[in-house]
Amino acid sequence: MKTGTLRVPGAELFHEVRGTGPMLLLVPGGGGDAGTFDGIADVLARDFTVVAADPRGYSRSRLDSPEPVDQRVETQSDDCARLIDHLGGGSAYVFGGSDGAIVVLDLLARHPGRVRRAVAHEPPCVAVLPDAAEQLGFFGKVYEIYRAEGLAAAGAYMSEGIGGTLRPLPDPATLPPRAAERVTRTVANLPRFMEHELRQFTAYEPDLEALAAVADRLVLAAGRETRGHLPHRPAAELARRLGRELTEFPGGHGGYTEAPEEFAELLARTLRG
């Protein structure tokens, strides 16, 4: 595995590259980083040049500003486009999970020439739902609890509200060094995610007209274990509106960490079409 950095407007992006073949960019969810995909990256590296980055402001990707700023979907998708250009140009296969799936939707809508095929796994853009106001209010309540009672209380409320489909992070003391470092970084990222990303990303409304024009390159995906719960619903609604089938993957909202081998093999087949 090789590591590197890329200067982008307002930040420096840390990224990891492994494998050979066509480029596959993996985009992590809120608070996650490149290490989120360790479980699937080595499997995918048999067929792809796998690229994963820490989003700006998280983990090893530093902002130029001394203080955190609100995360914007468009800024993160622009960063992805620049990373694709930097590491070979042309277009890439792209996968995103959770908030990373929202970034993938925006990347495909606004930078379609950079994307060969995209898989968006459970994008939590609840603004697309018929009960959008209720669900946006739910995430607003999560933020209020975070401000009043702290991260643990907010996380417990959110987990219960989405059907208990989020698995807790493991104790770093029980993990090998690289995995322990990843969990430690994620825990350090969570306050920034709660303050500067949760409400901003869940309120994002995809450009359905732009996505419809390239819908043949988009796969909407969801976890088998989240069926009937909130994390599953936006992907299903977007698939319905775009006239696409919903592809179900093993595990729940973070299936790529829960059943990595099976998830990676299905993802590789899906990307090949």
BAFI-3210 file (N, C-alpha, C; in Angstrom, 3 decimals, decimal comma, padded with zeros to 6 digits):
// residues 273
n [1|2|3|4|5|6|7|8|9|10|11|12|13|14|15|16|17|18|19|20|21|22|23|24|25|26|27|28|29|30|31|32|33|34|35|36|37|38|39|40|41|42|43|44|45|46|47|48|49|50|51|52|53|54|55|56|57|58|59|60|61|62|63|64|65|66|67|68|69|70|71|72|73|74|75|76|77|78|79|80|81|82|83|84|85|86|87|88|89|90|91|92|93|94|95|96|97|98|99|100|101|102|103|104|105|106|107|108|109|110|111|112|113|114|115|116|117|118|119|120|121|122|123|124|125|126|127|128|129|130|131|132|133|134|135|136|137|138|139|140|141|142|143|144|145|146|147|148|149|150|151|152|153|154|155|156|157|158|159|160|161|162|163|164|165|166|167|168|169|170|171|172|173|174|175|176|177|178|179|180|181|182|183|184|185|186|187|188|189|190|191|192|193|194|195|196|197|198|199|200|201|202|203|204|205|206|207|208|209|210|211|212|213|214|215|216|217|218|219|220|221|222|223|224|225|226|227|228|229|230|231|232|233|234|235|236|237|238|239|240|241|242|243|244|245|246|247|248|249|250|251|252|253|254|255|256|257|258|259|260|261|262|263|264|265|266|267|268|269|270|271|272|273]
n.u [000,844|000,504|000,918|-000,166|-000,406|-002,588|-002,841|-005,623|-008,107|-008,128|-007,412|-005,541|-005,395|-005,175|-004,340|-004,705|-003,390|-003,798|-003,242|-003,914|-005,103|-008,218|-009,165|-010,668|-012,477|-013,044|-015,358|-015,678|-018,117|-019,665|-017,383|-015,701|-012,701|-010,005|-009,150|-011,478|-012,202|-010,513|-011,186|-012,429|-010,796|-008,411|-009,413|-010,770|-008,602|-007,525|-008,628|-008,836|-007,323|-007,279|-008,416|-008,510|-009,487|-008,979|-011,613|-011,638|-010,595|-010,899|-009,288|-006,301|-006,333|-005,875|-007,302|-006,825|-007,697|-007,670|-009,805|-012,595|-014,869|-018,184|-019,069|-019,499|-021,419|-020,906|-018,295|-016,814|-017,309|-016,100|-013,472|-013,128|-013,252|-010,938|-009,038|-009,303|-008,416|-005,784|-004,609|-004,499|-006,322|-008,993|-011,700|-013,287|-014,275|-016,621|-017,384|-019,485|-020,336|-023,016|-022,775|-020,771|-021,940|-023,765|-021,993|-021,022|-023,321|-023,522|-021,102|-021,432|-023,603|-022,620|-020,052|-019,972|-018,258|-016,093|-016,791|-017,106|-018,792|-021,040|-021,656|-023,933|-024,332|-026,799|-027,351|-027,914|-029,760|-032,302|-034,034|-035,266|-037,399|-040,944|-041,814|-040,079|-039,814|-040,320|-038,200|-035,938|-036,345|-035,879|-033,072|-032,277|-033,017|-031,223|-028,881|-029,465|-029,532|-026,906|-025,594|-026,622|-026,306|-024,166|-021,940|-022,339|-025,018|-026,382|-025,616|-026,783|-029,504|-029,806|-029,128|-031,172|-033,356|-033,026|-033,518|-031,784|-029,678|-027,018|-023,820|-021,843|-018,629|-015,649|-013,605|-010,548|-008,409|-008,675|-007,898|-005,762|-002,800|-003,104|-005,894|-006,769|-005,766|-007,332|-009,949|-009,558|-009,038|-011,535|-013,270|-012,244|-013,012|-015,792|-017,166|-016,776|-018,114|-020,767|-021,233|-020,675|-021,460|-023,618|-026,334|-026,091|-025,557|-027,678|-029,757|-029,316|-030,306|-030,458|-029,629|-031,959|-032,674|-030,218|-029,050|-030,790|-030,085|-027,761|-028,337|-027,925|-025,412|-025,471|-025,842|-028,110|-027,917|-028,481|-028,450|-029,139|-029,930|-031,027|-033,461|-036,670|-036,077|-034,920|-032,254|-032,334|-034,315|-033,977|-032,292|-033,912|-036,067|-034,840|-034,028|-036,542|-037,547|-035,770|-036,156|-034,717|-033,421|-033,149|-030,226|-029,363|-027,051|-024,846|-025,158|-025,624|-026,038|-023,333|-022,208|-019,860|-017,917|-018,908|-019,416|-017,070|-015,700|-017,720|-019,204|-017,330|-016,883|-019,419|-019,630|-017,545|-018,522|-020,834|-019,871|-018,596|-020,781]
n.v [-001,203|002,208|005,558|008,998|012,590|015,240|018,497|020,548|023,117|024,856|022,720|019,691|016,531|013,294|010,123|006,624|003,990|000,934|-002,215|-003,263|-002,420|-001,079|002,139|002,348|004,249|004,648|005,967|007,173|007,112|009,578|010,843|008,731|007,307|006,630|004,163|002,885|001,136|-001,042|-003,740|-004,545|-003,615|-005,026|-007,326|-006,229|-005,147|-007,114|-006,875|-004,187|-000,891|000,349|003,165|005,156|007,791|010,143|012,218|015,810|017,648|015,584|013,038|012,331|014,250|017,527|020,724|024,037|026,171|027,245|026,552|024,220|023,805|023,908|020,929|020,387|018,824|019,245|020,253|018,083|016,251|017,563|017,371|014,614|014,386|015,804|014,141|011,797|012,811|013,457|010,976|009,616|010,427|010,625|008,406|006,782|003,845|004,072|003,892|004,549|004,770|005,429|008,746|009,046|007,894|009,840|011,796|010,447|010,389|013,125|013,533|011,970|013,323|015,947|015,701|013,841|012,796|011,810|009,381|005,968|003,897|003,841|003,025|003,602|003,278|003,142|006,083|008,698|010,777|012,128|014,036|013,380|011,795|010,969|011,692|013,743|016,089|015,158|013,336|014,943|016,548|014,636|014,199|016,742|016,757|014,848|016,334|018,407|016,961|016,115|018,595|019,277|017,055|015,526|013,325|010,510|010,225|011,359|009,629|007,228|007,878|008,379|005,855|004,230|005,472|004,886|002,261|000,597|-000,280|000,351|-000,748|-000,817|000,810|-001,152|-001,932|-000,324|-001,542|-004,235|-004,787|-005,267|-003,214|-001,354|-001,378|-000,554|002,052|003,186|003,083|004,737|007,181|007,551|007,865|010,273|011,888|012,047|014,135|016,380|015,489|015,366|018,063|019,447|018,058|016,140|017,295|018,855|017,096|015,220|016,818|017,211|017,420|015,387|015,954|015,058|015,184|015,449|013,034|011,187|011,326|009,881|007,468|004,831|004,280|004,173|002,518|001,938|001,027|-001,046|-002,346|-005,733|-006,192|-003,827|-003,479|-002,086|-000,165|003,194|003,747|002,306|003,392|005,944|005,128|003,207|004,843|006,645|004,841|004,036|006,468|006,939|004,836|002,462|-000,731|-001,740|-002,749|-005,193|-005,578|-007,635|-007,608|-004,624|-001,107|-000,528|-002,585|-003,225|-003,346|-005,271|-007,707|-008,230|-009,788|-011,092|-008,832|-007,355|-009,051|-009,093|-006,370|-006,012|-007,591|-006,152|-003,640|-004,299|-004,705]
n.w [000,000|-000,834|000,345|000,273|-000,214|-001,194|-002,309|-002,041|-002,609|000,335|001,963|002,774|001,455|002,714|001,406|000,513|-001,502|-003,164|-004,856|-008,327|-011,627|-012,994|-011,638|-008,437|-006,358|-002,963|-000,726|002,461|005,182|007,433|009,754|009,357|007,836|005,495|006,491|007,199|005,224|005,266|005,581|003,194|001,193|000,532|-000,669|-002,879|-004,160|-005,707|-008,192|-008,778|-008,760|-005,766|-004,148|-001,304|000,815|003,522|004,389|004,017|006,846|008,633|010,564|009,067|007,117|006,670|007,432|006,112|007,617|011,044|012,661|012,808|010,032|008,593|006,936|003,446|000,963|-001,768|-001,744|-000,782|-002,867|-004,995|-004,085|-004,398|-007,193|-007,871|-006,729|-008,253|-010,717|-009,993|-009,493|-011,854|-013,748|-016,220|-015,752|-012,920|-011,099|-008,437|-005,004|-002,251|001,197|003,441|004,532|002,689|000,464|-000,246|-001,122|-003,361|-004,983|-005,572|-006,859|-009,189|-010,332|-010,756|-011,770|-014,010|-015,960|-014,564|-013,547|-013,920|-013,079|-010,375|-006,979|-004,519|-001,237|001,014|001,299|003,561|002,860|003,833|003,034|000,673|001,223|001,632|004,184|004,916|006,530|009,113|009,463|009,129|011,318|013,287|013,055|013,686|016,371|017,363|017,172|018,993|021,399|021,460|021,869|024,355|026,077|025,317|023,415|023,735|024,623|022,452|020,387|021,267|021,159|018,404|017,324|018,339|017,107|014,408|014,267|015,650|014,085|013,854|014,604|017,565|017,970|018,207|021,125|021,191|022,518|022,111|019,564|016,620|015,970|013,667|013,191|015,702|015,761|013,750|014,865|017,069|015,773|014,538|016,733|017,707|015,605|015,760|017,335|015,650|013,375|014,373|014,934|012,542|010,241|010,299|010,248|007,981|005,832|005,863|005,076|002,422|-000,976|-003,683|-007,155|-009,093|-011,771|-013,114|-012,287|-013,418|-016,069|-016,177|-015,106|-015,769|-014,955|-012,244|-009,180|-006,698|-003,348|-000,447|002,930|003,829|006,434|007,297|006,182|006,155|007,990|008,800|007,624|005,235|003,664|002,105|-000,047|-001,286|-002,048|-003,823|-005,795|-006,707|-007,741|-009,813|-011,432|-011,061|-009,995|-006,585|-005,010|-002,731|-000,113|001,919|005,542|007,585|007,927|007,929|006,333|004,961|006,867|008,510|007,187|005,482|003,425|001,886|001,196|-000,319|-002,511|-003,742|-004,314|-006,181|-008,335|-008,890|-009,665|-012,023|-013,533]
ca.u [000,000|001,189|000,179|000,220|-001,256|-002,956|-003,309|-006,872|-008,433|-008,501|-007,103|-004,615|-006,049|-004,380|-004,982|-004,012|-003,591|-003,301|-003,779|-003,697|-006,311|-008,920|-009,276|-011,883|-012,420|-013,933|-015,648|-016,218|-019,213|-019,344|-016,480|-014,794|-011,563|-009,568|-009,043|-012,796|-012,367|-009,455|-011,739|-012,788|-009,847|-007,472|-010,152|-011,014|-007,328|-007,214|-009,172|-008,880|-006,450|-008,208|-008,031|-009,355|-008,942|-009,630|-012,237|-011,016|-010,946|-010,965|-008,124|-004,999|-006,551|-005,899|-007,818|-005,941|-008,221|-007,388|-011,042|-013,434|-015,922|-019,230|-018,803|-020,438|-021,389|-020,280|-016,858|-016,231|-017,340|-015,037|-012,223|-013,052|-012,916|-009,519|-008,241|-009,316|-007,509|-004,410|-004,091|-004,528|-007,200|-010,055|-012,835|-013,046|-015,386|-016,742|-018,299|-019,604|-021,262|-023,594|-022,541|-019,962|-022,852|-024,291|-020,920|-020,994|-024,444|-023,185|-020,002|-021,989|-024,476|-021,899|-018,806|-020,247|-017,131|-015,102|-017,378|-017,447|-019,965|-021,081|-022,535|-024,244|-024,886|-027,560|-027,154|-028,934|-030,324|-033,701|-034,864|-035,979|-038,484|-042,247|-041,895|-038,793|-039,818|-040,210|-036,874|-034,994|-036,545|-035,206|-031,635|-032,132|-033,090|-029,939|-027,917|-029,814|-029,099|-025,442|-025,197|-027,056|-025,952|-022,916|-021,874|-022,890|-026,479|-026,841|-025,423|-027,781|-030,805|-029,816|-029,138|-032,524|-034,284|-032,882|-033,822|-030,719|-028,925|-025,607|-023,063|-020,891|-017,214|-014,963|-012,603|-009,230|-007,477|-008,874|-007,631|-004,385|-002,431|-003,690|-007,325|-006,949|-005,545|-008,494|-011,059|-009,200|-009,265|-012,973|-013,815|-011,837|-013,735|-017,248|-017,713|-016,784|-019,214|-022,042|-021,368|-020,455|-021,829|-024,850|-027,521|-025,823|-025,636|-029,012|-030,652|-028,919|-031,273|-029,753|-030,121|-032,543|-032,640|-028,859|-028,824|-031,581|-029,366|-026,657|-028,819|-027,398|-024,121|-025,701|-026,473|-028,534|-027,706|-028,855|-028,129|-030,242|-030,364|-031,692|-034,753|-037,748|-035,598|-034,601|-031,094|-032,661|-035,394|-033,607|-031,792|-035,065|-036,851|-034,100|-034,121|-037,893|-037,700|-034,908|-036,504|-033,643|-033,596|-032,323|-029,364|-029,136|-025,737|-024,841|-024,976|-026,499|-025,596|-021,891|-021,965|-018,488|-017,099|-019,562|-019,240|-016,235|-015,369|-018,916|-019,551|-016,370|-017,085|-020,620|-019,337|-016,745|-019,402|-021,769|-019,154|-018,357|-022,050]
ca.v [000,000|003,482|006,692|010,277|013,733|016,083|019,837|020,996|024,423|024,896|021,514|018,700|015,233|012,076|009,005|005,345|003,320|-000,444|-003,040|-002,908|-002,491|000,200|002,817|002,283|005,192|004,330|007,207|006,766|007,860|010,643|010,490|007,674|007,699|005,594|002,892|002,259|000,137|-002,053|-005,086|-004,881|-003,071|-006,035|-008,198|-005,475|-004,848|-008,171|-006,503|-002,735|-000,010|000,837|004,453|005,605|009,029|010,767|013,480|017,018|017,985|014,377|012,160|012,808|015,286|018,757|021,977|025,198|027,043|026,698|026,080|023,401|024,476|022,978|020,118|020,550|017,699|019,657|020,384|016,740|015,605|018,207|016,749|013,290|014,597|016,186|012,965|010,943|013,441|013,400|009,610|008,939|011,077|009,812|008,123|005,718|003,251|004,772|003,358|005,329|004,283|006,426|010,085|008,875|007,619|011,144|012,403|009,742|010,890|014,462|013,374|011,496|014,359|017,159|015,352|012,516|012,301|011,170|008,173|004,862|003,267|004,252|002,321|004,444|002,363|003,767|007,526|009,161|012,065|011,894|015,071|012,823|010,936|011,624|012,253|014,413|017,026|014,373|012,747|016,037|016,901|013,616|014,475|017,967|016,371|014,224|017,424|019,077|016,097|016,195|019,861|019,366|015,914|014,905|012,405|009,188|010,314|011,600|008,407|006,252|008,323|008,169|004,429|003,729|006,039|004,276|000,835|-000,188|-000,931|000,732|-001,534|000,040|000,648|-002,052|-001,379|-000,370|-002,416|-005,615|-004,823|-005,068|-001,785|-000,500|-001,267|000,254|003,446|003,648|003,320|005,916|008,344|007,716|008,429|011,679|012,610|012,073|015,454|017,225|014,988|015,787|019,516|020,079|017,257|015,364|018,019|019,386|016,052|014,606|017,758|017,316|016,934|015,048|016,493|013,882|015,344|015,113|011,608|010,428|011,309|008,921|006,444|003,524|004,110|004,293|001,426|002,268|-000,175|-000,998|-003,571|-006,669|-006,131|-002,554|-003,436|-001,655|000,875|004,458|003,776|001,635|004,049|006,878|004,402|002,616|005,918|007,137|003,815|004,115|007,683|006,867|003,650|001,481|-001,742|-001,590|-003,906|-005,411|-006,093|-008,282|-006,756|-003,482|000,185|-000,637|-003,966|-003,421|-003,698|-006,374|-008,929|-007,624|-010,646|-011,233|-007,509|-006,975|-009,869|-008,596|-005,049|-006,170|-008,057|-005,066|-002,601|-004,778|-004,646]
ca.w [000,000|-000,877|000,892|-000,286|000,098|-002,335|-001,960|-002,647|-002,025|001,741|002,739|002,238|001,566|002,863|000,716|000,427|-002,786|-003,207|-005,930|-009,726|-012,432|-013,075|-010,353|-007,629|-005,244|-001,849|-000,009|003,765|005,785|008,361|010,841|008,943|007,008|004,563|007,186|007,291|004,183|005,316|005,463|001,815|000,215|000,052|-001,587|-004,103|-004,806|-006,666|-009,496|-008,945|-008,000|-004,752|-003,572|-000,195|001,385|004,674|003,974|004,566|008,224|009,452|010,688|008,589|006,093|007,460|006,894|006,233|008,668|012,374|013,276|011,925|009,265|008,194|005,760|002,341|000,043|-003,026|-001,532|-000,717|-004,190|-005,765|-003,639|-005,030|-008,599|-007,939|-006,384|-009,446|-011,683|-009,486|-009,471|-013,137|-014,702|-016,789|-014,878|-011,946|-010,369|-007,158|-003,990|-001,029|002,200|004,334|003,996|001,490|-000,643|-000,662|-001,913|-004,645|-005,785|-006,048|-007,814|-010,450|-010,898|-011,131|-012,466|-014,575|-016,733|-013,675|-012,949|-014,830|-012,469|-008,974|-006,040|-003,358|-000,232|002,101|001,506|004,502|002,432|004,158|002,414|-000,486|001,683|001,781|005,541|005,088|007,653|010,348|009,584|009,370|012,722|014,085|013,096|014,458|017,780|017,680|017,390|020,250|022,500|021,476|022,480|025,745|026,923|024,897|022,287|024,031|024,652|021,084|019,627|021,693|020,626|016,964|017,055|018,595|016,139|013,088|014,356|016,270|013,009|013,917|015,571|018,283|017,652|019,144|022,035|020,536|023,231|021,655|018,130|016,150|016,001|012,618|013,443|016,909|015,382|012,986|015,791|017,859|014,922|014,341|017,977|017,750|014,559|015,941|017,691|014,452|012,550|014,959|014,882|011,241|009,071|010,414|009,749|006,646|004,818|005,815|004,390|001,014|-001,963|-004,927|-008,415|-009,733|-013,225|-013,550|-012,053|-014,386|-017,345|-016,092|-014,185|-016,153|-014,273|-010,803|-008,433|-005,340|-002,558|000,972|003,656|004,070|007,829|007,588|005,499|007,038|008,895|008,153|006,729|003,977|002,929|001,037|-001,217|-001,965|-002,660|-004,980|-006,827|-007,268|-008,557|-010,990|-012,202|-010,936|-008,963|-005,388|-004,772|-001,308|000,242|003,241|006,706|007,780|007,427|007,712|005,924|004,491|008,029|009,223|006,388|004,445|002,286|001,059|000,689|-001,358|-003,707|-004,408|-004,842|-007,399|-009,398|-009,206|-010,386|-013,382|-014,244]
c.u [000,872|000,305|000,679|-000,704|-001,497|-003,443|-004,579|-007,206|-008,887|-008,105|-006,003|-005,205|-005,016|-005,096|-004,072|-004,374|-003,018|-003,914|-003,409|-005,007|-006,974|-009,125|-010,665|-011,698|-013,474|-014,098|-016,315|-017,368|-018,725|-018,501|-015,487|-013,635|-011,150|-009,518|-010,362|-012,907|-011,294|-009,997|-012,048|-011,711|-008,908|-008,146|-010,342|-009,727|-006,867|-007,614|-009,083|-007,672|-007,344|-007,637|-009,017|-008,687|-009,663|-010,294|-011,595|-011,519|-011,030|-009,633|-006,869|-005,120|-006,811|-006,534|-006,765|-006,381|-007,957|-008,616|-011,823|-014,475|-016,970|-018,824|-019,895|-020,282|-020,620|-018,762|-016,194|-016,252|-016,312|-013,672|-012,037|-012,658|-011,442|-008,619|-008,175|-008,355|-006,047|-003,804|-004,265|-005,431|-008,256|-011,181|-012,510|-014,363|-015,419|-017,741|-018,303|-020,629|-021,727|-023,369|-021,653|-020,804|-023,504|-023,253|-020,854|-022,134|-024,123|-022,064|-020,538|-022,837|-023,681|-020,604|-018,976|-019,092|-016,075|-015,553|-017,720|-018,720|-019,893|-022,051|-022,692|-024,998|-025,489|-027,202|-028,246|-029,507|-031,845|-034,617|-035,638|-037,216|-039,809|-042,427|-040,602|-038,762|-039,640|-038,785|-035,787|-035,112|-035,870|-033,704|-031,346|-032,161|-031,799|-028,903|-028,200|-029,345|-027,574|-024,981|-025,519|-026,465|-024,681|-023,080|-022,549|-024,413|-027,035|-026,722|-026,454|-029,155|-030,879|-029,892|-030,528|-033,499|-034,181|-032,986|-032,729|-029,811|-027,458|-024,896|-022,035|-019,466|-016,561|-013,990|-011,236|-008,262|-007,577|-008,436|-006,144|-004,091|-003,100|-005,185|-007,602|-006,754|-006,739|-009,659|-010,785|-009,420|-010,755|-013,623|-013,470|-012,593|-015,205|-017,806|-017,783|-017,900|-020,562|-022,279|-021,434|-020,896|-023,214|-026,055|-027,315|-026,011|-027,027|-030,017|-030,348|-029,996|-030,542|-030,418|-030,669|-032,537|-031,260|-028,579|-029,602|-030,854|-028,229|-027,032|-028,306|-026,045|-024,257|-026,399|-026,816|-028,524|-028,121|-028,538|-029,345|-030,813|-031,070|-033,055|-035,859|-037,355|-035,131|-033,371|-031,365|-033,521|-034,947|-033,077|-032,952|-035,888|-036,144|-034,149|-035,499|-038,026|-036,891|-035,181|-035,429|-034,010|-032,685|-031,529|-029,105|-027,789|-025,804|-024,637|-025,962|-025,907|-024,089|-021,490|-020,551|-017,527|-017,646|-019,383|-018,330|-015,974|-016,559|-019,305|-018,634|-016,592|-018,326|-020,375|-018,538|-017,613|-020,337|-021,095|-018,861|-019,634|-022,556]
c.v [001,242|004,559|007,970|011,369|014,536|017,425|020,137|022,344|024,300|023,699|020,711|017,324|014,112|010,941|007,787|004,682|001,913|-001,172|-002,538|-003,083|-001,140|000,814|002,629|003,191|004,823|005,575|006,858|007,647|008,848|010,181|009,412|008,209|006,518|004,217|002,167|001,068|-000,944|-003,459|-005,500|-004,510|-004,131|-007,009|-007,497|-005,195|-005,967|-007,757|-005,008|-002,083|000,730|002,094|004,790|006,807|009,384|012,048|014,677|017,302|016,803|013,634|012,838|013,842|016,615|019,912|023,067|026,109|026,421|026,124|025,209|024,255|023,435|022,229|020,361|019,382|018,066|019,777|019,018|016,054|016,251|017,629|015,377|013,424|014,952|014,984|011,995|011,501|013,254|012,013|008,877|009,559|010,141|009,623|006,926|005,075|003,919|004,046|004,289|004,721|005,411|007,830|010,035|008,559|008,901|011,855|011,760|010,206|012,259|014,407|012,944|012,563|015,527|016,903|013,996|011,936|011,607|009,782|007,148|004,152|003,566|003,381|003,207|003,591|003,154|005,236|008,081|010,540|011,980|012,965|014,551|012,049|011,681|012,276|012,990|015,319|016,289|013,849|013,801|016,538|015,914|013,903|015,801|017,688|015,682|015,298|018,149|018,259|016,119|017,462|019,894|018,274|015,196|013,832|011,072|009,208|010,517|010,340|007,351|006,601|008,061|006,686|003,831|004,205|005,445|002,754|-000,016|-000,875|-000,518|-000,101|-000,642|-000,213|-000,294|-001,302|-001,462|-001,332|-003,866|-005,820|-004,792|-003,583|-000,928|-000,311|-000,417|001,732|004,004|003,969|004,567|007,193|008,614|008,340|009,914|012,516|012,856|013,417|016,402|016,801|015,473|017,284|020,037|019,254|016,630|016,083|018,488|018,316|015,425|015,511|017,885|016,717|016,645|015,691|015,325|013,984|014,967|013,623|010,751|010,300|010,296|007,733|005,050|003,243|004,130|003,055|001,946|000,986|000,052|-002,343|-004,448|-006,502|-004,824|-002,443|-003,102|-000,553|002,094|004,401|003,206|002,515|005,049|006,181|003,797|003,682|006,472|006,122|003,866|005,313|007,625|005,637|002,581|000,441|-001,422|-002,872|-004,028|-006,104|-006,769|-007,272|-005,617|-002,221|000,197|-002,033|-004,247|-003,676|-004,926|-007,710|-008,593|-008,505|-010,772|-009,912|-007,138|-007,765|-009,420|-007,224|-005,148|-006,621|-006,930|-003,977|-003,021|-004,814|-005,995]
c.w [000,000|-000,253|000,248|000,190|-001,171|-001,809|-002,751|-002,020|-000,570|002,563|002,068|002,510|001,685|002,153|000,701|-000,900|-002,693|-004,401|-007,310|-010,483|-012,506|-011,689|-009,736|-006,431|-004,212|-000,986|001,324|004,221|006,823|009,535|010,485|008,133|006,141|005,219|007,363|006,348|004,206|005,078|004,041|000,815|-000,327|-000,905|-002,924|-004,869|-005,738|-008,086|-009,801|-008,275|-007,022|-004,099|-002,455|000,461|002,672|004,184|004,674|005,985|009,158|009,428|010,161|007,467|006,784|006,706|007,020|007,370|010,042|013,065|012,300|011,210|008,905|006,932|004,713|001,386|-001,219|-002,886|-001,487|-002,075|-005,122|-005,381|-004,291|-006,500|-008,755|-007,643|-007,567|-010,494|-011,271|-009,644|-010,803|-014,170|-015,248|-015,803|-013,993|-011,556|-008,994|-006,272|-002,791|-000,096|003,102|003,767|002,754|000,268|-001,150|-001,526|-003,296|-005,550|-006,376|-007,076|-009,174|-011,118|-011,456|-011,904|-013,160|-015,378|-015,899|-013,227|-014,026|-014,359|-010,982|-008,189|-004,808|-002,347|000,933|002,323|002,424|004,160|002,590|003,581|001,215|-000,070|001,761|003,151|005,888|006,315|008,982|010,537|009,772|010,807|013,660|014,186|013,799|015,951|018,226|018,000|018,698|021,452|022,611|022,187|023,970|026,631|026,499|023,843|022,563|024,008|023,243|020,238|019,981|021,135|019,121|016,629|017,260|017,523|014,754|013,155|014,952|015,269|012,961|014,977|016,267|017,823|018,657|020,035|021,364|021,201|022,765|020,211|017,809|016,009|014,932|012,846|014,670|016,606|014,615|013,914|016,630|017,058|014,745|015,569|018,078|016,714|014,884|016,413|016,493|013,505|013,081|014,769|013,456|010,027|009,152|009,811|008,313|005,569|004,741|005,116|002,895|000,100|-003,272|-006,137|-009,234|-011,247|-013,769|-013,377|-013,049|-015,721|-017,363|-015,208|-014,523|-015,511|-012,755|-010,256|-007,051|-004,530|-001,114|001,606|003,868|005,476|008,176|006,905|006,505|007,997|008,100|007,244|005,341|003,067|001,859|-000,216|-002,005|-002,674|-003,893|-006,123|-007,499|-008,193|-009,847|-011,850|-012,195|-009,889|-007,784|-005,186|-003,283|-001,092|001,612|004,360|006,755|007,189|007,144|007,289|005,472|005,640|008,749|008,515|005,213|003,231|001,338|000,419|-000,482|-002,635|-004,468|-005,012|-006,143|-008,566|-009,851|-010,017|-011,828|-014,199|-014,707]
res [m|k|t|g|t|l|r|v|p|g|a|e|l|f|h|e|v|r|g|t|g|p|m|l|l|l|v|p|g|g|g|g|d|a|g|t|f|d|g|i|a|d|v|l|a|r|d|f|t|v|v|a|a|d|p|r|g|y|s|r|s|r|l|d|s|p|e|p|v|d|q|r|v|e|t|q|s|d|d|c|a|r|l|i|d|h|l|g|g|g|s|a|y|v|f|g|g|s|d|g|a|i|v|v|l|d|l|l|a|r|h|p|g|r|v|r|r|a|v|a|h|e|p|p|c|v|a|v|l|p|d|a|a|e|q|l|g|f|f|g|k|v|y|e|i|y|r|a|e|g|l|a|a|a|g|a|y|m|s|e|g|i|g|g|t|l|r|p|l|p|d|p|a|t|l|p|p|r|a|a|e|r|v|t|r|t|v|a|n|l|p|r|f|m|e|h|e|l|r|q|f|t|a|y|e|p|d|l|e|a|l|a|a|v|a|d|r|l|v|l|a|a|g|r|e|t|r|g|h|l|p|h|r|p|a|a|e|l|a|r|r|l|g|r|e|l|t|e|f|p|g|g|h|g|g|y|t|e|a|p|e|e|f|a|e|l|l|a|r|t|l|r|g]
***
